[in-house]
């Protein structure tokens, strides 16, 4: 009889303790998801026309824009101008298939980095963006400069491997660096790049999420 009573009391104490722990425990919090923005760099007539596999790159840019819009992600259009690419000229305009929506942002730049002397950083932070999906042209100039600038400012970066390109480079001694090798180089770099408190990734357009 005494053994039964001790067992019963132990069971009641265990149930009371479990109930108290359940009452005091907090619900599990969902992990924070980085808010993403699509940044399209220099998708302009005069920039896209001569790049390697331009038609394929434009098609992948179109896919990215459609996906970002369907997921209600912020889209930023960056347009370059300089002595060769005159502001307001036909070559300076965005390619015909790219028409920014009223809710999307356009940033004008004069340097390789889309962050240099522009409002891009301020615009992204005001919208709570912490991850940039980067695409456009040209790989070894404005894409490269913008990618490093983004990481240096603490943004995680997804470089879209099949949605950026450039032209081949020919030197006076006859050496040629192919556009394909330039694109591959940057893709490899950002696949393995390490930086504090940010994540870099290289994704194909079909696999990008926002």
Secondary structure, 3 states (H helix, E strand, C coil): CHHHHHHHHHHHHHHHHHHHHHHHCCCCCCCCCCCEEEEEECCEHHHHCCCCCHHHHHHHHHHHHHHHHHCCCEEEEEEECCCCCCCCCCCCCECCCCCCCCCCEEEEECCCCCCCCCCHHHHHHHCCCCEEEEEEECHHHHHHHHHHHHHHCCCEEEEEEEEEECCCEECCCCCEECHHHHHHHHHHHHHHCCCCCCCEEEECHHHCCC
